[in-house]
Amino acid sequence: MRLLPILLFLIVAVALLLPLLRRIRLPAPTARRTFPDELVKDPVCQTYVVKSRAVRRADAGRVRYFCSEQCARLDTGG
Ligand SMILES: [Zn+2]
């Protein structure tokens, strides 16, 4: 088989070139979210927190958001 060294060379060449090709193909399109995260108010300490990072508590049919587990525990429910 004379093809084997050629195949091996091709595999090595592709393995070396792939990272370069990837770097060219991905010019880091800074995928910024155009819409910012919603802010919610912590009813305990009156702090505004980003909804996606807030501690969520659902009781009595409504959801409340807290800045931390500590505040969620301090919440009296009213
Ligand atoms: Zn809080």
PDB file of the backbone (N, CA, C, O) and the ligand in Angstrom, with CONECT records:
HET     ZN  A 101       1
ATOM      1  N   MET A   1       0.834  -1.216   0.000  1.00  0.00           N
ATOM      2  CA  MET A   1       0.000   0.000   0.000  1.00  0.00           C
ATOM      3  C   MET A   1       0.862   1.258   0.000  1.00  0.00           C
ATOM      4  O   MET A   1       1.556   1.547   0.975  1.00  0.00           O
ATOM      5  N   ARG A   2       0.812   1.972  -1.061  1.00  0.00           N
ATOM      6  CA  ARG A   2       1.577   3.216  -1.138  1.00  0.00           C
ATOM      7  C   ARG A   2       0.721   4.407  -0.706  1.00  0.00           C
ATOM      8  O   ARG A   2       1.215   5.515  -0.496  1.00  0.00           O
ATOM      9  N   LEU A   3      -0.561   4.140  -0.584  1.00  0.00           N
ATOM     10  CA  LEU A   3      -1.475   5.238  -0.263  1.00  0.00           C
ATOM     11  C   LEU A   3      -1.404   5.644   1.204  1.00  0.00           C
ATOM     12  O   LEU A   3      -1.719   6.776   1.571  1.00  0.00           O
ATOM     13  N   LEU A   4      -0.983   4.694   2.031  1.00  0.00           N
ATOM     14  CA  LEU A   4      -1.016   4.951   3.465  1.00  0.00           C
ATOM     15  C   LEU A   4      -0.226   6.193   3.887  1.00  0.00           C
ATOM     16  O   LEU A   4      -0.762   7.026   4.617  1.00  0.00           O
ATOM     17  N   PRO A   5       1.031   6.346   3.453  1.00  0.00           N
ATOM     18  CA  PRO A   5       1.754   7.576   3.851  1.00  0.00           C
ATOM     19  C   PRO A   5       1.061   8.833   3.368  1.00  0.00           C
ATOM     20  O   PRO A   5       1.061   9.855   4.054  1.00  0.00           O
ATOM     21  N   ILE A   6       0.469   8.756   2.182  1.00  0.00           N
ATOM     22  CA  ILE A   6      -0.227   9.938   1.640  1.00  0.00           C
ATOM     23  C   ILE A   6      -1.444  10.265   2.499  1.00  0.00           C
ATOM     24  O   ILE A   6      -1.713  11.423   2.818  1.00  0.00           O
ATOM     25  N   LEU A   7      -2.173   9.205   2.865  1.00  0.00           N
ATOM     26  CA  LEU A   7      -3.348   9.397   3.711  1.00  0.00           C
ATOM     27  C   LEU A   7      -2.947  10.008   5.051  1.00  0.00           C
ATOM     28  O   LEU A   7      -3.570  10.949   5.544  1.00  0.00           O
ATOM     29  N   LEU A   8      -1.884   9.442   5.623  1.00  0.00           N
ATOM     30  CA  LEU A   8      -1.417   9.967   6.913  1.00  0.00           C
ATOM     31  C   LEU A   8      -1.028  11.438   6.782  1.00  0.00           C
ATOM     32  O   LEU A   8      -1.335  12.254   7.651  1.00  0.00           O
ATOM     33  N   PHE A   9      -0.349  11.761   5.681  1.00  0.00           N
ATOM     34  CA  PHE A   9       0.050  13.149   5.465  1.00  0.00           C
ATOM     35  C   PHE A   9      -1.172  14.056   5.365  1.00  0.00           C
ATOM     36  O   PHE A   9      -1.200  15.157   5.916  1.00  0.00           O
ATOM     37  N   LEU A  10      -2.185  13.562   4.644  1.00  0.00           N
ATOM     38  CA  LEU A  10      -3.402  14.359   4.483  1.00  0.00           C
ATOM     39  C   LEU A  10      -4.092  14.590   5.834  1.00  0.00           C
ATOM     40  O   LEU A  10      -4.562  15.688   6.131  1.00  0.00           O
ATOM     41  N   ILE A  11      -4.138  13.515   6.648  1.00  0.00           N
ATOM     42  CA  ILE A  11      -4.790  13.641   7.952  1.00  0.00           C
ATOM     43  C   ILE A  11      -4.052  14.666   8.811  1.00  0.00           C
ATOM     44  O   ILE A  11      -4.667  15.515   9.457  1.00  0.00           O
ATOM     45  N   VAL A  12      -2.728  14.569   8.805  1.00  0.00           N
ATOM     46  CA  VAL A  12      -1.944  15.520   9.596  1.00  0.00           C
ATOM     47  C   VAL A  12      -2.132  16.935   9.061  1.00  0.00           C
ATOM     48  O   VAL A  12      -2.241  17.890   9.830  1.00  0.00           O
ATOM     49  N   ALA A  13      -2.168  17.061   7.748  1.00  0.00           N
ATOM     50  CA  ALA A  13      -2.325  18.381   7.144  1.00  0.00           C
ATOM     51  C   ALA A  13      -3.678  18.988   7.519  1.00  0.00           C
ATOM     52  O   ALA A  13      -3.772  20.168   7.854  1.00  0.00           O
ATOM     53  N   VAL A  14      -4.707  18.171   7.456  1.00  0.00           N
ATOM     54  CA  VAL A  14      -6.048  18.659   7.809  1.00  0.00           C
ATOM     55  C   VAL A  14      -6.107  19.029   9.284  1.00  0.00           C
ATOM     56  O   VAL A  14      -6.677  20.054   9.659  1.00  0.00           O
ATOM     57  N   ALA A  15      -5.505  18.172  10.122  1.00  0.00           N
ATOM     58  CA  ALA A  15      -5.515  18.440  11.558  1.00  0.00           C
ATOM     59  C   ALA A  15      -4.803  19.744  11.877  1.00  0.00           C
ATOM     60  O   ALA A  15      -5.191  20.467  12.795  1.00  0.00           O
ATOM     61  N   LEU A  16      -3.755  20.041  11.108  1.00  0.00           N
ATOM     62  CA  LEU A  16      -3.027  21.285  11.338  1.00  0.00           C
ATOM     63  C   LEU A  16      -3.775  22.495  10.791  1.00  0.00           C
ATOM     64  O   LEU A  16      -3.707  23.592  11.344  1.00  0.00           O
ATOM     65  N   LEU A  17      -4.487  22.267   9.696  1.00  0.00           N
ATOM     66  CA  LEU A  17      -5.158  23.393   9.039  1.00  0.00           C
ATOM     67  C   LEU A  17      -6.503  23.730   9.667  1.00  0.00           C
ATOM     68  O   LEU A  17      -6.944  24.879   9.621  1.00  0.00           O
ATOM     69  N   LEU A  18      -7.154  22.731  10.251  1.00  0.00           N
ATOM     70  CA  LEU A  18      -8.489  22.977  10.791  1.00  0.00           C
ATOM     71  C   LEU A  18      -8.558  24.114  11.810  1.00  0.00           C
ATOM     72  O   LEU A  18      -9.438  24.970  11.710  1.00  0.00           O
ATOM     73  N   PRO A  19      -7.655  24.139  12.780  1.00  0.00           N
ATOM     74  CA  PRO A  19      -7.714  25.269  13.728  1.00  0.00           C
ATOM     75  C   PRO A  19      -7.569  26.610  13.042  1.00  0.00           C
ATOM     76  O   PRO A  19      -8.211  27.588  13.425  1.00  0.00           O
ATOM     77  N   LEU A  20      -6.718  26.653  12.020  1.00  0.00           N
ATOM     78  CA  LEU A  20      -6.548  27.910  11.292  1.00  0.00           C
ATOM     79  C   LEU A  20      -7.833  28.291  10.574  1.00  0.00           C
ATOM     80  O   LEU A  20      -8.255  29.447  10.597  1.00  0.00           O
ATOM     81  N   LEU A  21      -8.455  27.289   9.929  1.00  0.00           N
ATOM     82  CA  LEU A  21      -9.700  27.567   9.216  1.00  0.00           C
ATOM     83  C   LEU A  21     -10.784  28.026  10.178  1.00  0.00           C
ATOM     84  O   LEU A  21     -11.559  28.934   9.878  1.00  0.00           O
ATOM     85  N   ARG A  22     -10.823  27.379  11.342  1.00  0.00           N
ATOM     86  CA  ARG A  22     -11.829  27.755  12.328  1.00  0.00           C
ATOM     87  C   ARG A  22     -11.624  29.188  12.792  1.00  0.00           C
ATOM     88  O   ARG A  22     -12.578  29.941  12.987  1.00  0.00           O
ATOM     89  N   ARG A  23     -10.360  29.545  12.963  1.00  0.00           N
ATOM     90  CA  ARG A  23     -10.078  30.897  13.421  1.00  0.00           C
ATOM     91  C   ARG A  23     -10.540  31.928  12.392  1.00  0.00           C
ATOM     92  O   ARG A  23     -11.020  33.009  12.736  1.00  0.00           O
ATOM     93  N   ILE A  24     -10.381  31.562  11.127  1.00  0.00           N
ATOM     94  CA  ILE A  24     -10.793  32.484  10.070  1.00  0.00           C
ATOM     95  C   ILE A  24     -12.312  32.557   9.999  1.00  0.00           C
ATOM     96  O   ILE A  24     -12.897  33.624   9.815  1.00  0.00           O
ATOM     97  N   ARG A  25     -12.943  31.375  10.152  1.00  0.00           N
ATOM     98  CA  ARG A  25     -14.401  31.343  10.019  1.00  0.00           C
ATOM     99  C   ARG A  25     -15.112  32.007  11.185  1.00  0.00           C
ATOM    100  O   ARG A  25     -16.224  32.510  11.026  1.00  0.00           O
ATOM    101  N   LEU A  26     -14.486  32.014  12.352  1.00  0.00           N
ATOM    102  CA  LEU A  26     -15.141  32.609  13.513  1.00  0.00           C
ATOM    103  C   LEU A  26     -14.471  33.924  13.918  1.00  0.00           C
ATOM    104  O   LEU A  26     -13.558  33.927  14.744  1.00  0.00           O
ATOM    105  N   PRO A  27     -14.917  35.031  13.344  1.00  0.00           N
ATOM    106  CA  PRO A  27     -14.320  36.312  13.700  1.00  0.00           C
ATOM    107  C   PRO A  27     -14.954  36.918  14.952  1.00  0.00           C
ATOM    108  O   PRO A  27     -15.069  38.138  15.075  1.00  0.00           O
ATOM    109  N   ALA A  28     -15.367  36.044  15.882  1.00  0.00           N
ATOM    110  CA  ALA A  28     -15.938  36.482  17.160  1.00  0.00           C
ATOM    111  C   ALA A  28     -17.000  37.552  16.972  1.00  0.00           C
ATOM    112  O   ALA A  28     -16.736  38.730  17.214  1.00  0.00           O
ATOM    113  N   PRO A  29     -18.184  37.170  16.549  1.00  0.00           N
ATOM    114  CA  PRO A  29     -19.212  38.157  16.204  1.00  0.00           C
ATOM    115  C   PRO A  29     -19.879  38.793  17.432  1.00  0.00           C
ATOM    116  O   PRO A  29     -21.062  39.130  17.381  1.00  0.00           O
ATOM    117  N   THR A  30     -19.152  38.957  18.508  1.00  0.00           N
ATOM    118  CA  THR A  30     -19.627  39.609  19.740  1.00  0.00           C
ATOM    119  C   THR A  30     -21.143  39.553  19.892  1.00  0.00           C
ATOM    120  O   THR A  30     -21.829  40.573  19.829  1.00  0.00           O
ATOM    121  N   ALA A  31     -21.646  38.345  20.092  1.00  0.00           N
ATOM    122  CA  ALA A  31     -23.083  38.122  20.160  1.00  0.00           C
ATOM    123  C   ALA A  31     -23.669  38.773  21.405  1.00  0.00           C
ATOM    124  O   ALA A  31     -23.953  38.121  22.409  1.00  0.00           O
ATOM    125  N   ARG A  32     -23.834  40.063  21.298  1.00  0.00           N
ATOM    126  CA  ARG A  32     -24.399  40.795  22.424  1.00  0.00           C
ATOM    127  C   ARG A  32     -25.912  40.726  22.387  1.00  0.00           C
ATOM    128  O   ARG A  32     -26.515  40.807  21.317  1.00  0.00           O
ATOM    129  N   ARG A  33     -26.511  40.581  23.518  1.00  0.00           N
ATOM    130  CA  ARG A  33     -27.966  40.611  23.558  1.00  0.00           C
ATOM    131  C   ARG A  33     -28.422  42.042  23.399  1.00  0.00           C
ATOM    132  O   ARG A  33     -27.981  42.945  24.110  1.00  0.00           O
ATOM    133  N   THR A  34     -29.308  42.221  22.458  1.00  0.00           N
ATOM    134  CA  THR A  34     -29.761  43.581  22.200  1.00  0.00           C
ATOM    135  C   THR A  34     -30.689  44.061  23.302  1.00  0.00           C
ATOM    136  O   THR A  34     -30.775  45.258  23.578  1.00  0.00           O
ATOM    137  N   PHE A  35     -31.398  43.100  23.944  1.00  0.00           N
ATOM    138  CA  PHE A  35     -32.291  43.497  25.023  1.00  0.00           C
ATOM    139  C   PHE A  35     -31.677  43.130  26.362  1.00  0.00           C
ATOM    140  O   PHE A  35     -31.267  41.987  26.566  1.00  0.00           O
ATOM    141  N   PRO A  36     -31.610  44.087  27.274  1.00  0.00           N
ATOM    142  CA  PRO A  36     -31.023  43.808  28.581  1.00  0.00           C
ATOM    143  C   PRO A  36     -31.970  42.990  29.443  1.00  0.00           C
ATOM    144  O   PRO A  36     -33.172  42.918  29.187  1.00  0.00           O
ATOM    145  N   ASP A  37     -31.400  42.383  30.463  1.00  0.00           N
ATOM    146  CA  ASP A  37     -32.206  41.595  31.382  1.00  0.00           C
ATOM    147  C   ASP A  37     -33.165  42.483  32.153  1.00  0.00           C
ATOM    148  O   ASP A  37     -32.853  43.626  32.485  1.00  0.00           O
ATOM    149  N   GLU A  38     -34.317  41.942  32.424  1.00  0.00           N
ATOM    150  CA  GLU A  38     -35.326  42.689  33.154  1.00  0.00           C
ATOM    151  C   GLU A  38     -34.915  42.831  34.610  1.00  0.00           C
ATOM    152  O   GLU A  38     -34.343  41.915  35.200  1.00  0.00           O
ATOM    153  N   LEU A  39     -35.210  43.977  35.174  1.00  0.00           N
ATOM    154  CA  LEU A  39     -34.900  44.205  36.582  1.00  0.00           C
ATOM    155  C   LEU A  39     -36.141  43.985  37.430  1.00  0.00           C
ATOM    156  O   LEU A  39     -37.238  44.416  37.074  1.00  0.00           O
ATOM    157  N   VAL A  40     -35.958  43.316  38.542  1.00  0.00           N
ATOM    158  CA  VAL A  40     -37.076  43.099  39.466  1.00  0.00           C
ATOM    159  C   VAL A  40     -36.664  43.605  40.842  1.00  0.00           C
ATOM    160  O   VAL A  40     -35.483  43.627  41.190  1.00  0.00           O
ATOM    161  N   LYS A  41     -37.671  44.013  41.618  1.00  0.00           N
ATOM    162  CA  LYS A  41     -37.378  44.595  42.920  1.00  0.00           C
ATOM    163  C   LYS A  41     -37.486  43.550  44.024  1.00  0.00           C
ATOM    164  O   LYS A  41     -38.465  42.809  44.111  1.00  0.00           O
ATOM    165  N   ASP A  42     -36.469  43.510  44.852  1.00  0.00           N
ATOM    166  CA  ASP A  42     -36.476  42.652  46.027  1.00  0.00           C
ATOM    167  C   ASP A  42     -37.370  43.314  47.076  1.00  0.00           C
ATOM    168  O   ASP A  42     -37.044  44.405  47.544  1.00  0.00           O
ATOM    169  N   PRO A  43     -38.496  42.684  47.463  1.00  0.00           N
ATOM    170  CA  PRO A  43     -39.423  43.321  48.407  1.00  0.00           C
ATOM    171  C   PRO A  43     -38.860  43.435  49.827  1.00  0.00           C
ATOM    172  O   PRO A  43     -39.397  44.176  50.651  1.00  0.00           O
ATOM    173  N   VAL A  44     -37.803  42.718  50.105  1.00  0.00           N
ATOM    174  CA  VAL A  44     -37.243  42.739  51.453  1.00  0.00           C
ATOM    175  C   VAL A  44     -36.271  43.905  51.627  1.00  0.00           C
ATOM    176  O   VAL A  44     -36.426  44.716  52.540  1.00  0.00           O
ATOM    177  N   CYS A  45     -35.282  43.985  50.762  1.00  0.00           N
ATOM    178  CA  CYS A  45     -34.273  45.038  50.928  1.00  0.00           C
ATOM    179  C   CYS A  45     -34.403  46.125  49.877  1.00  0.00           C
ATOM    180  O   CYS A  45     -33.556  47.014  49.793  1.00  0.00           O
ATOM    181  N   GLN A  46     -35.468  46.061  49.069  1.00  0.00           N
ATOM    182  CA  GLN A  46     -35.768  47.093  48.073  1.00  0.00           C
ATOM    183  C   GLN A  46     -34.657  47.268  47.041  1.00  0.00           C
ATOM    184  O   GLN A  46     -34.482  48.352  46.484  1.00  0.00           O
ATOM    185  N   THR A  47     -33.927  46.221  46.796  1.00  0.00           N
ATOM    186  CA  THR A  47     -32.858  46.283  45.805  1.00  0.00           C
ATOM    187  C   THR A  47     -33.360  45.755  44.467  1.00  0.00           C
ATOM    188  O   THR A  47     -34.136  44.801  44.413  1.00  0.00           O
ATOM    189  N   TYR A  48     -32.910  46.384  43.399  1.00  0.00           N
ATOM    190  CA  TYR A  48     -33.259  45.881  42.077  1.00  0.00           C
ATOM    191  C   TYR A  48     -32.232  44.847  41.644  1.00  0.00           C
ATOM    192  O   TYR A  48     -31.024  45.076  41.694  1.00  0.00           O
ATOM    193  N   VAL A  49     -32.751  43.705  41.219  1.00  0.00           N
ATOM    194  CA  VAL A  49     -31.856  42.636  40.779  1.00  0.00           C
ATOM    195  C   VAL A  49     -32.249  42.166  39.380  1.00  0.00           C
ATOM    196  O   VAL A  49     -33.405  42.269  38.971  1.00  0.00           O
ATOM    197  N   VAL A  50     -31.266  41.653  38.666  1.00  0.00           N
ATOM    198  CA  VAL A  50     -31.528  41.106  37.335  1.00  0.00           C
ATOM    199  C   VAL A  50     -32.349  39.831  37.488  1.00  0.00           C
ATOM    200  O   VAL A  50     -32.003  38.931  38.254  1.00  0.00           O
ATOM    201  N   LYS A  51     -33.438  39.782  36.741  1.00  0.00           N
ATOM    202  CA  LYS A  51     -34.400  38.702  36.892  1.00  0.00           C
ATOM    203  C   LYS A  51     -33.768  37.313  36.746  1.00  0.00           C
ATOM    204  O   LYS A  51     -34.076  36.391  37.501  1.00  0.00           O
ATOM    205  N   SER A  52     -32.882  37.191  35.763  1.00  0.00           N
ATOM    206  CA  SER A  52     -32.310  35.872  35.500  1.00  0.00           C
ATOM    207  C   SER A  52     -31.398  35.412  36.630  1.00  0.00           C
ATOM    208  O   SER A  52     -31.121  34.220  36.761  1.00  0.00           O
ATOM    209  N   ARG A  53     -30.925  36.365  37.454  1.00  0.00           N
ATOM    210  CA  ARG A  53     -30.029  35.998  38.547  1.00  0.00           C
ATOM    211  C   ARG A  53     -30.726  36.052  39.895  1.00  0.00           C
ATOM    212  O   ARG A  53     -30.135  35.696  40.915  1.00  0.00           O
ATOM    213  N   ALA A  54     -31.967  36.490  39.909  1.00  0.00           N
ATOM    214  CA  ALA A  54     -32.665  36.636  41.172  1.00  0.00           C
ATOM    215  C   ALA A  54     -33.079  35.286  41.738  1.00  0.00           C
ATOM    216  O   ALA A  54     -33.250  34.309  41.010  1.00  0.00           O
ATOM    217  N   VAL A  55     -33.235  35.260  43.053  1.00  0.00           N
ATOM    218  CA  VAL A  55     -33.770  34.078  43.709  1.00  0.00           C
ATOM    219  C   VAL A  55     -35.279  34.130  43.590  1.00  0.00           C
ATOM    220  O   VAL A  55     -35.910  35.108  43.991  1.00  0.00           O
ATOM    221  N   ARG A  56     -35.852  33.084  43.042  1.00  0.00           N
ATOM    222  CA  ARG A  56     -37.277  33.091  42.730  1.00  0.00           C
ATOM    223  C   ARG A  56     -38.063  32.305  43.763  1.00  0.00           C
ATOM    224  O   ARG A  56     -37.711  31.179  44.115  1.00  0.00           O
ATOM    225  N   ARG A  57     -39.126  32.918  44.235  1.00  0.00           N
ATOM    226  CA  ARG A  57     -40.014  32.215  45.157  1.00  0.00           C
ATOM    227  C   ARG A  57     -41.445  32.363  44.670  1.00  0.00           C
ATOM    228  O   ARG A  57     -41.933  33.476  44.468  1.00  0.00           O
ATOM    229  N   ALA A  58     -42.099  31.256  44.488  1.00  0.00           N
ATOM    230  CA  ALA A  58     -43.481  31.287  44.038  1.00  0.00           C
ATOM    231  C   ALA A  58     -44.376  30.765  45.147  1.00  0.00           C
ATOM    232  O   ALA A  58     -44.270  29.610  45.557  1.00  0.00           O
ATOM    233  N   ASP A  59     -45.254  31.628  45.624  1.00  0.00           N
ATOM    234  CA  ASP A  59     -46.242  31.183  46.598  1.00  0.00           C
ATOM    235  C   ASP A  59     -47.496  32.020  46.455  1.00  0.00           C
ATOM    236  O   ASP A  59     -47.442  33.160  45.993  1.00  0.00           O
ATOM    237  N   ALA A  60     -48.620  31.458  46.849  1.00  0.00           N
ATOM    238  CA  ALA A  60     -49.914  32.127  46.772  1.00  0.00           C
ATOM    239  C   ALA A  60     -50.181  32.629  45.356  1.00  0.00           C
ATOM    240  O   ALA A  60     -50.778  33.689  45.167  1.00  0.00           O
ATOM    241  N   GLY A  61     -49.748  31.881  44.392  1.00  0.00           N
ATOM    242  CA  GLY A  61     -50.075  32.196  43.010  1.00  0.00           C
ATOM    243  C   GLY A  61     -49.255  33.286  42.358  1.00  0.00           C
ATOM    244  O   GLY A  61     -49.477  33.616  41.193  1.00  0.00           O
ATOM    245  N   ARG A  62     -48.304  33.853  43.096  1.00  0.00           N
ATOM    246  CA  ARG A  62     -47.476  34.869  42.451  1.00  0.00           C
ATOM    247  C   ARG A  62     -46.002  34.611  42.734  1.00  0.00           C
ATOM    248  O   ARG A  62     -45.625  33.957  43.706  1.00  0.00           O
ATOM    249  N   VAL A  63     -45.200  35.150  41.848  1.00  0.00           N
ATOM    250  CA  VAL A  63     -43.763  34.925  41.941  1.00  0.00           C
ATOM    251  C   VAL A  63     -43.093  36.193  42.438  1.00  0.00           C
ATOM    252  O   VAL A  63     -43.356  37.291  41.948  1.00  0.00           O
ATOM    253  N   ARG A  64     -42.221  36.018  43.420  1.00  0.00           N
ATOM    254  CA  ARG A  64     -41.444  37.160  43.905  1.00  0.00           C
ATOM    255  C   ARG A  64     -39.969  36.871  43.718  1.00  0.00           C
ATOM    256  O   ARG A  64     -39.533  35.720  43.742  1.00  0.00           O
ATOM    257  N   TYR A  65     -39.208  37.941  43.530  1.00  0.00           N
ATOM    258  CA  TYR A  65     -37.785  37.797  43.256  1.00  0.00           C
ATOM    259  C   TYR A  65     -36.975  38.460  44.353  1.00  0.00           C
ATOM    260  O   TYR A  65     -37.313  39.543  44.831  1.00  0.00           O
ATOM    261  N   PHE A  66     -35.912  37.801  44.737  1.00  0.00           N
ATOM    262  CA  PHE A  66     -35.057  38.324  45.808  1.00  0.00           C
ATOM    263  C   PHE A  66     -33.612  38.374  45.345  1.00  0.00           C
ATOM    264  O   PHE A  66     -33.202  37.672  44.421  1.00  0.00           O
ATOM    265  N   CYS A  67     -32.853  39.234  46.024  1.00  0.00           N
ATOM    266  CA  CYS A  67     -31.457  39.387  45.649  1.00  0.00           C
ATOM    267  C   CYS A  67     -30.633  38.216  46.155  1.00  0.00           C
ATOM    268  O   CYS A  67     -29.576  37.915  45.600  1.00  0.00           O
ATOM    269  N   SER A  68     -31.108  37.550  47.208  1.00  0.00           N
ATOM    270  CA  SER A  68     -30.341  36.447  47.776  1.00  0.00           C
ATOM    271  C   SER A  68     -31.261  35.483  48.512  1.00  0.00           C
ATOM    272  O   SER A  68     -32.419  35.796  48.788  1.00  0.00           O
ATOM    273  N   GLU A  69     -30.729  34.314  48.821  1.00  0.00           N
ATOM    274  CA  GLU A  69     -31.492  33.334  49.601  1.00  0.00           C
ATOM    275  C   GLU A  69     -31.864  33.909  50.962  1.00  0.00           C
ATOM    276  O   GLU A  69     -32.923  33.600  51.509  1.00  0.00           O
ATOM    277  N   GLN A  70     -31.000  34.735  51.495  1.00  0.00           N
ATOM    278  CA  GLN A  70     -31.236  35.323  52.797  1.00  0.00           C
ATOM    279  C   GLN A  70     -32.497  36.185  52.791  1.00  0.00           C
ATOM    280  O   GLN A  70     -33.327  36.108  53.696  1.00  0.00           O
ATOM    281  N   CYS A  71     -32.616  36.998  51.760  1.00  0.00           N
ATOM    282  CA  CYS A  71     -33.788  37.844  51.643  1.00  0.00           C
ATOM    283  C   CYS A  71     -35.036  37.001  51.415  1.00  0.00           C
ATOM    284  O   CYS A  71     -36.102  37.305  51.950  1.00  0.00           O
ATOM    285  N   ALA A  72     -34.905  35.951  50.628  1.00  0.00           N
ATOM    286  CA  ALA A  72     -36.051  35.089  50.358  1.00  0.00           C
ATOM    287  C   ALA A  72     -36.558  34.476  51.653  1.00  0.00           C
ATOM    288  O   ALA A  72     -37.761  34.295  51.836  1.00  0.00           O
ATOM    289  N   ARG A  73     -35.626  34.157  52.556  1.00  0.00           N
ATOM    290  CA  ARG A  73     -36.020  33.557  53.830  1.00  0.00           C
ATOM    291  C   ARG A  73     -36.651  34.586  54.738  1.00  0.00           C
ATOM    292  O   ARG A  73     -37.535  34.263  55.531  1.00  0.00           O
ATOM    293  N   LEU A  74     -36.199  35.834  54.625  1.00  0.00           N
ATOM    294  CA  LEU A  74     -36.724  36.905  55.484  1.00  0.00           C
ATOM    295  C   LEU A  74     -38.111  37.366  55.046  1.00  0.00           C
ATOM    296  O   LEU A  74     -38.839  38.001  55.808  1.00  0.00           O
ATOM    297  N   ASP A  75     -38.458  37.038  53.820  1.00  0.00           N
ATOM    298  CA  ASP A  75     -39.733  37.486  53.297  1.00  0.00           C
ATOM    299  C   ASP A  75     -40.883  36.912  54.114  1.00  0.00           C
ATOM    300  O   ASP A  75     -40.948  35.706  54.356  1.00  0.00           O
ATOM    301  N   THR A  76     -41.782  37.785  54.532  1.00  0.00           N
ATOM    302  CA  THR A  76     -42.889  37.350  55.373  1.00  0.00           C
ATOM    303  C   THR A  76     -44.101  36.930  54.555  1.00  0.00           C
ATOM    304  O   THR A  76     -45.068  36.399  55.101  1.00  0.00           O
ATOM    305  N   GLY A  77     -44.052  37.162  53.259  1.00  0.00           N
ATOM    306  CA  GLY A  77     -45.148  36.764  52.388  1.00  0.00           C
ATOM    307  C   GLY A  77     -46.138  37.872  52.132  1.00  0.00           C
ATOM    308  O   GLY A  77     -47.092  37.672  51.379  1.00  0.00           O
ATOM    309  N   GLY A  78     -45.956  39.000  52.711  1.00  0.00           N
ATOM    310  CA  GLY A  78     -46.891  40.065  52.501  1.00  0.00           C
ATOM    311  C   GLY A  78     -46.349  41.113  51.582  1.00  0.00           C
ATOM    312  O   GLY A  78     -47.031  42.098  51.299  1.00  0.00           O
TER     313      GLY A  78
HETATM  314 ZN    ZN A 101     -32.432  41.494  49.149  1.00  0.00          ZN2+
END
